[in-house]
Amino acid sequence: MAKYCEICNKGVVSGNNVSHSNKKSKRKWAPNVQRVRVVENGTPVRKYVCTRCLRSGNVQRSI
C-alpha cells in the first residue's frame, strides 16, 4: 500500500513511543491513504489519496 497522498504529498511521519517510565523507542505515523478513481484532465485515473483530501473536496471522484 502506498504511504503518501498523491494530491497533497502527505507522508509517513516519525517520532517516539514514550513509555510510562519515559523510555523512548522509534515509531511511525502513516496517513489514511485509499486508492480511489479520480477525474484528472477529463479521464478517470486511480490514485492514492488521503481521506483529508477526499473529505475536503480537493479531488473529484469518478463513478
N, CA, C and O atoms as a printed pandas DataFrame, in Angstrom:
     atom_number atom_name residue_name chain_id  residue_number  x_coord  y_coord  z_coord
0              1         N          MET        A               1    0.843   -1.183    0.000
1              2        CA          MET        A               1    0.000    0.000    0.000
2              3         C          MET        A               1    0.884    1.241    0.000
3              4         O          MET        A               1    1.955    1.266    0.607
4              5         N          ALA        A               2    0.415    2.252   -0.686
5              6        CA          ALA        A               2    1.175    3.496   -0.744
6              7         C          ALA        A               2    1.202    4.157    0.626
7              8         O          ALA        A               2    0.269    4.004    1.415
8              9         N          LYS        A               3    2.265    4.887    0.905
9             10        CA          LYS        A               3    2.428    5.536    2.196
10            11         C          LYS        A               3    2.317    7.049    2.090
11            12         O          LYS        A               3    2.587    7.756    3.060
12            13         N          TYR        A               4    1.921    7.558    0.918
13            14        CA          TYR        A               4    1.782    9.005    0.784
14            15         C          TYR        A               4    0.609    9.337   -0.130
15            16         O          TYR        A               4    0.191    8.519   -0.950
16            17         N          CYS        A               5    0.091   10.542    0.025
17            18        CA          CYS        A               5   -1.027   11.039   -0.771
18            19         C          CYS        A               5   -0.463   11.683   -2.030
19            20         O          CYS        A               5    0.459   12.495   -1.961
20            21         N          GLU        A               6   -1.021   11.317   -3.180
21            22        CA          GLU        A               6   -0.530   11.861   -4.442
22            23         C          GLU        A               6   -1.074   13.251   -4.721
23            24         O          GLU        A               6   -0.665   13.879   -5.698
24            25         N          ILE        A               7   -1.981   13.751   -3.895
25            26        CA          ILE        A               7   -2.545   15.081   -4.079
26            27         C          ILE        A               7   -1.787   16.101   -3.225
27            28         O          ILE        A               7   -1.306   17.107   -3.749
28            29         N          CYS        A               8   -1.677   15.854   -1.932
29            30        CA          CYS        A               8   -1.056   16.833   -1.025
30            31         C          CYS        A               8    0.334   16.411   -0.559
31            32         O          CYS        A               8    0.964   17.129    0.218
32            33         N          ASN        A               9    0.827   15.251   -1.023
33            34        CA          ASN        A               9    2.153   14.726   -0.656
34            35         C          ASN        A               9    2.313   14.480    0.837
35            36         O          ASN        A               9    3.432   14.482    1.350
36            37         N          LYS        A              10    1.205   14.268    1.537
37            38        CA          LYS        A              10    1.294   13.897    2.941
38            39         C          LYS        A              10    1.873   12.493    3.034
39            40         O          LYS        A              10    1.439   11.595    2.314
40            41         N          GLY        A              11    2.845   12.297    3.911
41            42        CA          GLY        A              11    3.511   11.008    4.002
42            43         C          GLY        A              11    3.704   10.562    5.430
43            44         O          GLY        A              11    3.097   11.101    6.355
44            45         N          VAL        A              12    4.552    9.574    5.597
45            46        CA          VAL        A              12    4.826    8.992    6.903
46            47         C          VAL        A              12    5.628    9.978    7.749
47            48         O          VAL        A              12    6.553   10.625    7.256
48            49         N          VAL        A              13    5.267   10.085    9.015
49            50        CA          VAL        A              13    5.958   10.949    9.973
50            51         C          VAL        A              13    6.515   10.053   11.065
51            52         O          VAL        A              13    5.845    9.115   11.499
52            53         N          SER        A              14    7.741   10.331   11.517
53            54        CA          SER        A              14    8.337    9.503   12.555
54            55         C          SER        A              14    8.388   10.256   13.868
55            56         O          SER        A              14    8.346   11.486   13.911
56            57         N          GLY        A              15    8.478    9.486   14.932
57            58        CA          GLY        A              15    8.546   10.061   16.269
58            59         C          GLY        A              15    8.904    8.987   17.267
59            60         O          GLY        A              15    9.523    7.982   16.917
60            61         N          ASN        A              16    8.515    9.198   18.507
61            62        CA          ASN        A              16    8.862    8.269   19.574
62            63         C          ASN        A              16    7.622    7.722   20.259
63            64         O          ASN        A              16    6.643    8.439   20.465
64            65         N          ASN        A              17    7.675    6.428   20.612
65            66        CA          ASN        A              17    6.772    5.873   21.605
66            67         C          ASN        A              17    7.377    6.212   22.961
67            68         O          ASN        A              17    8.564    5.973   23.181
68            69         N          VAL        A              18    6.599    6.752   23.855
69            70        CA          VAL        A              18    7.118    7.102   25.169
70            71         C          VAL        A              18    6.371    6.262   26.195
71            72         O          VAL        A              18    5.151    6.362   26.320
72            73         N          SER        A              19    7.112    5.431   26.930
73            74        CA          SER        A              19    6.501    4.558   27.923
74            75         C          SER        A              19    6.264    5.321   29.228
75            76         O          SER        A              19    6.663    6.476   29.375
76            77         N          HIS        A              20    5.617    4.658   30.150
77            78        CA          HIS        A              20    5.346    5.260   31.456
78            79         C          HIS        A              20    6.645    5.599   32.195
79            80         O          HIS        A              20    6.711    6.569   32.950
80            81         N          SER        A              21    7.677    4.777   31.961
81            82        CA          SER        A              21    8.973    5.039   32.596
82            83         C          SER        A              21    9.818    6.023   31.782
83            84         O          SER        A              21   10.994    6.228   32.083
84            85         N          ASN        A              22    9.228    6.626   30.763
85            86        CA          ASN        A              22    9.854    7.636   29.910
86            87         C          ASN        A              22   10.947    7.066   29.006
87            88         O          ASN        A              22   11.811    7.808   28.540
88            89         N          LYS        A              23   10.917    5.742   28.752
89            90        CA          LYS        A              23   11.790    5.167   27.732
90            91         C          LYS        A              23   11.215    5.513   26.367
91            92         O          LYS        A              23   10.000    5.606   26.198
92            93         N          LYS        A              24   12.095    5.702   25.404
93            94        CA          LYS        A              24   11.656    6.093   24.075
94            95         C          LYS        A              24   12.112    5.071   23.038
95            96         O          LYS        A              24   13.251    4.605   23.059
96            97         N          SER        A              25   11.201    4.737   22.137
97            98        CA          SER        A              25   11.533    3.884   21.004
98            99         C          SER        A              25   10.867    4.483   19.771
99           100         O          SER        A              25    9.816    5.117   19.867
100          101         N          LYS        A              26   11.486    4.279   18.622
101          102        CA          LYS        A              26   11.011    4.893   17.394
102          103         C          LYS        A              26    9.690    4.283   16.940
103          104         O          LYS        A              26    9.437    3.097   17.151
104          105         N          ARG        A              27    8.856    5.102   16.318
105          106        CA          ARG        A              27    7.610    4.640   15.730
106          107         C          ARG        A              27    7.270    5.523   14.544
107          108         O          ARG        A              27    7.918    6.546   14.321
108          109         N          LYS        A              28    6.251    5.129   13.780
109          110        CA          LYS        A              28    5.837    5.878   12.596
110          111         C          LYS        A              28    4.332    6.117   12.633
111          112         O          LYS        A              28    3.571    5.312   13.169
112          113         N          TRP        A              29    3.925    7.233   12.056
113          114        CA          TRP        A              29    2.510    7.529   11.825
114          115         C          TRP        A              29    2.300    7.578   10.316
115          116         O          TRP        A              29    2.934    8.376    9.625
116          117         N          ALA        A              30    1.420    6.737    9.808
117          118        CA          ALA        A              30    1.126    6.721    8.380
118          119         C          ALA        A              30   -0.232    7.384    8.143
119          120         O          ALA        A              30   -1.148    7.204    8.946
120          121         N          PRO        A              31   -0.381    8.142    7.066
121          122        CA          PRO        A              31   -1.666    8.760    6.769
122          123         C          PRO        A              31   -2.675    7.715    6.301
123          124         O          PRO        A              31   -2.299    6.644    5.823
124          125         N          ASN        A              32   -3.955    8.037    6.444
125          126        CA          ASN        A              32   -5.023    7.151    5.992
126          127         C          ASN        A              32   -5.190    7.357    4.490
127          128         O          ASN        A              32   -5.907    8.255    4.049
128          129         N          VAL        A              33   -4.517    6.512    3.713
129          130        CA          VAL        A              33   -4.475    6.655    2.263
130          131         C          VAL        A              33   -5.304    5.555    1.628
131          132         O          VAL        A              33   -5.183    4.388    1.998
132          133         N          GLN        A              34   -6.153    5.926    0.665
133          134        CA          GLN        A              34   -7.008    4.967   -0.015
134          135         C          GLN        A              34   -6.843    5.118   -1.519
135          136         O          GLN        A              34   -6.588    6.213   -2.020
136          137         N          ARG        A              35   -6.990    4.016   -2.227
137          138        CA          ARG        A              35   -6.872    4.042   -3.689
138          139         C          ARG        A              35   -8.254    4.297   -4.265
139          140         O          ARG        A              35   -9.153    3.469   -4.118
140          141         N          VAL        A              36   -8.428    5.434   -4.918
141          142        CA          VAL        A              36   -9.727    5.817   -5.464
142          143         C          VAL        A              36   -9.556    6.242   -6.921
143          144         O          VAL        A              36   -8.459    6.573   -7.369
144          145         N          ARG        A              37  -10.679    6.222   -7.645
145          146        CA          ARG        A              37  -10.701    6.731   -9.015
146          147         C          ARG        A              37  -11.044    8.202   -8.962
147          148         O          ARG        A              37  -12.081    8.584   -8.420
148          149         N          VAL        A              38  -10.184    9.026   -9.520
149          150        CA          VAL        A              38  -10.410   10.464   -9.552
150          151         C          VAL        A              38  -10.394   10.931  -11.007
151          152         O          VAL        A              38   -9.784   10.299  -11.870
152          153         N          VAL        A              39  -11.076   12.051  -11.260
153          154        CA          VAL        A              39  -11.102   12.621  -12.607
154          155         C          VAL        A              39   -9.929   13.581  -12.740
155          156         O          VAL        A              39   -9.803   14.539  -11.977
156          157         N          GLU        A              40   -9.067   13.309  -13.725
157          158        CA          GLU        A              40   -7.898   14.150  -13.974
158          159         C          GLU        A              40   -7.839   14.436  -15.472
159          160         O          GLU        A              40   -7.679   13.523  -16.281
160          161         N          ASN        A              41   -7.968   15.698  -15.828
161          162        CA          ASN        A              41   -7.999   16.129  -17.235
162          163         C          ASN        A              41   -9.118   15.432  -18.013
163          164         O          ASN        A              41   -8.957   15.105  -19.189
164          165         N          GLY        A              42  -10.246   15.210  -17.346
165          166        CA          GLY        A              42  -11.404   14.612  -18.007
166          167         C          GLY        A              42  -11.401   13.106  -18.082
167          168         O          GLY        A              42  -12.372   12.521  -18.562
168          169         N          THR        A              43  -10.338   12.448  -17.624
169          170        CA          THR        A              43  -10.284   10.994  -17.672
170          171         C          THR        A              43  -10.145   10.443  -16.257
171          172         O          THR        A              43   -9.467   11.042  -15.422
172          173         N          PRO        A              44  -10.784    9.304  -15.983
173          174        CA          PRO        A              44  -10.644    8.697  -14.656
174          175         C          PRO        A              44   -9.283    8.027  -14.491
175          176         O          PRO        A              44   -8.823    7.300  -15.372
176          177         N          VAL        A              45   -8.648    8.285  -13.348
177          178        CA          VAL        A              45   -7.322    7.736  -13.042
178          179         C          VAL        A              45   -7.353    7.220  -11.615
179          180         O          VAL        A              45   -7.977    7.829  -10.746
180          181         N          ARG        A              46   -6.681    6.099  -11.367
181          182        CA          ARG        A              46   -6.574    5.587   -9.997
182          183         C          ARG        A              46   -5.393    6.253   -9.309
183          184         O          ARG        A              46   -4.282    6.271   -9.840
184          185         N          LYS        A              47   -5.643    6.804   -8.111
185          186        CA          LYS        A              47   -4.587    7.453   -7.345
186          187         C          LYS        A              47   -4.743    7.095   -5.881
187          188         O          LYS        A              47   -5.823    6.723   -5.422
188          189         N          TYR        A              48   -3.630    7.218   -5.153
189          190        CA          TYR        A              48   -3.659    7.074   -3.709
190          191         C          TYR        A              48   -3.904    8.445   -3.110
191          192         O          TYR        A              48   -3.096    9.358   -3.282
192          193         N          VAL        A              49   -5.036    8.594   -2.398
193          194        CA          VAL        A              49   -5.465    9.891   -1.876
194          195         C          VAL        A              49   -5.773    9.731   -0.399
195          196         O          VAL        A              49   -6.403    8.752   -0.001
196          197         N          CYS        A              50   -5.329   10.699    0.433
197          198        CA          CYS        A              50   -5.625   10.643    1.858
198          199         C          CYS        A              50   -7.084   11.047    2.083
199          200         O          CYS        A              50   -7.676   11.751    1.266
200          201         N          THR        A              51   -7.642   10.603    3.174
201          202        CA          THR        A              51   -9.042   10.863    3.457
202          203         C          THR        A              51   -9.301   12.337    3.735
203          204         O          THR        A              51  -10.430   12.795    3.561
204          205         N          ARG        A              52   -8.307   13.087    4.157
205          206        CA          ARG        A              52   -8.479   14.529    4.348
206          207         C          ARG        A              52   -8.759   15.216    3.015
207          208         O          ARG        A              52   -9.616   16.096    2.940
208          209         N          CYS        A              53   -8.042   14.819    1.962
209          210        CA          CYS        A              53   -8.279   15.396    0.638
210          211         C          CYS        A              53   -9.637   14.973    0.083
211          212         O          CYS        A              53  -10.312   15.763   -0.578
212          213         N          LEU        A              54  -10.038   13.734    0.348
213          214        CA          LEU        A              54  -11.349   13.274   -0.100
214          215         C          LEU        A              54  -12.464   14.053    0.580
215          216         O          LEU        A              54  -13.425   14.469   -0.067
216          217         N          ARG        A              55  -12.332   14.245    1.878
217          218        CA          ARG        A              55  -13.377   14.905    2.647
218          219         C          ARG        A              55  -13.479   16.386    2.308
219          220         O          ARG        A              55  -14.578   16.936    2.260
220          221         N          SER        A              56  -12.337   17.037    2.072
221          222        CA          SER        A              56  -12.339   18.471    1.822
222          223         C          SER        A              56  -12.691   18.806    0.379
223          224         O          SER        A              56  -12.906   19.973    0.053
224          225         N          GLY        A              57  -12.752   17.798   -0.493
225          226        CA          GLY        A              57  -13.124   18.044   -1.881
226          227         C          GLY        A              57  -11.970   18.488   -2.751
227          228         O          GLY        A              57  -12.192   19.135   -3.774
228          229         N          ASN        A              58  -10.742   18.161   -2.378
229          230        CA          ASN        A              58   -9.584   18.518   -3.195
230          231         C          ASN        A              58   -9.510   17.716   -4.475
231          232         O          ASN        A              58   -8.812   18.113   -5.409
232          233         N          VAL        A              59  -10.218   16.587   -4.544
233          234        CA          VAL        A              59  -10.251   15.766   -5.742
234          235         C          VAL        A              59  -11.709   15.517   -6.126
235          236         O          VAL        A              59  -12.598   15.485   -5.274
236          237         N          GLN        A              60  -11.930   15.342   -7.424
237          238        CA          GLN        A              60  -13.264   14.991   -7.902
238          239         C          GLN        A              60  -13.275   13.500   -8.182
239          240         O          GLN        A              60  -12.543   13.014   -9.044
240          241         N          ARG        A              61  -14.110   12.776   -7.448
241          242        CA          ARG        A              61  -14.160   11.327   -7.611
242          243         C          ARG        A              61  -14.884   10.947   -8.882
243          244         O          ARG        A              61  -15.828   11.618   -9.299
244          245         N          SER        A              62  -14.435    9.865   -9.494
245          246        CA          SER        A              62  -15.052    9.328  -10.691
246          247         C          SER        A              62  -16.025    8.229  -10.283
247          248         O          SER        A              62  -15.849    7.575   -9.255
248          249         N          ILE        A              63  -17.032    8.040  -11.086
249          250        CA          ILE        A              63  -18.035    6.999  -10.773
250          251         C          ILE        A              63  -17.848    5.808  -11.695
251          252         O          ILE        A              63  -18.587    4.829  -11.596
